[in-house]
Amino acid sequence: MNITVYSTPTCPYCKLAKEYLREKGIAFNDIDVSSDPASANEMVKKSGQMGVPVLDIGGRIIVGWNKSSLEEALNEKNKKPSKISA
């Protein structure tokens, strides 16, 4: 599962989101948009928002710290497709 967290060092909600992922043992790519203008532009294109955090979970975009949405997205990505027998 490919997860990217767009964040800034001073954002308390960014810290909560990253702490949550670490506690769950989930690897993620952390991008500091305060020091990377190209990534900041990428984040805005993906989310339509300038605020952080923005999480990209395999293409699903979550804006802000929303634990229930984050859990839902992680659960969806962890589900294996069920076999359909004919």
C-alpha positions in Angstrom: 0.0 0.0 0.0 1.4 3.4 -1.0 0.7 6.1 1.5 2.0 9.7 1.4 1.4 12.3 4.1 1.8 15.9 3.0 2.6 17.8 6.2 4.5 20.6 7.9 6.7 20.4 11.0 4.5 22.7 13.1 1.2 21.2 12.3 -0.3 19.3 15.3 -2.8 17.4 13.2 0.0 16.2 10.9 1.7 14.9 14.0 -1.4 13.0 15.1 -1.9 11.5 11.6 1.8 10.3 11.5 1.7 9.0 15.1 -1.4 7.0 14.3 0.2 5.4 11.2 3.4 4.6 13.2 1.4 3.1 16.0 -0.3 0.8 13.5 3.1 -0.1 12.0 2.2 1.4 8.6 5.0 2.7 6.4 4.4 6.1 4.7 6.2 8.7 2.8 6.3 12.0 4.7 6.6 15.1 2.6 7.3 18.5 4.2 5.4 20.9 1.9 6.8 23.9 3.8 10.2 23.2 2.3 9.1 21.6 -1.0 7.1 23.9 -3.3 6.7 21.3 -6.1 5.2 18.8 -3.6 3.0 21.6 -2.2 1.6 22.2 -5.7 1.1 18.4 -6.1 -0.8 18.3 -2.9 -3.1 21.1 -3.9 -3.7 19.5 -7.3 -4.6 16.2 -5.6 -6.8 17.7 -2.8 -7.9 21.1 -3.9 -6.8 22.3 -0.5 -3.8 24.2 0.8 -4.2 23.0 4.4 -2.4 20.1 5.9 -2.3 17.2 6.6 -3.3 15.7 3.3 -3.0 11.9 3.1 -2.9 10.0 -0.2 -3.7 6.4 0.6 -3.4 4.5 -2.7 -5.1 7.3 -4.6 -7.8 8.1 -1.9 -7.3 11.6 -0.6 -8.1 12.5 3.0 -7.8 16.2 4.0 -7.2 17.0 7.6 -7.0 14.7 10.7 -10.0 12.4 10.4 -9.3 9.2 12.2 -12.5 7.4 11.0 -11.8 8.3 7.4 -8.2 7.2 7.7 -9.3 3.9 9.3 -11.9 3.3 6.6 -9.3 4.0 3.8 -6.8 1.7 5.4 -9.4 -1.1 5.8 -10.4 -0.7 2.2 -6.9 -1.0 1.0 -6.2 -4.1 3.2 -9.3 -6.0 1.9 -8.4 -8.7 -0.5 -10.8 -9.2 -3.4 -13.0 -12.2 -2.8 -13.1 -15.0 -5.4 -16.3 -15.5 -7.3 -17.0 -19.0 -8.3 -19.2 -19.8 -11.3 
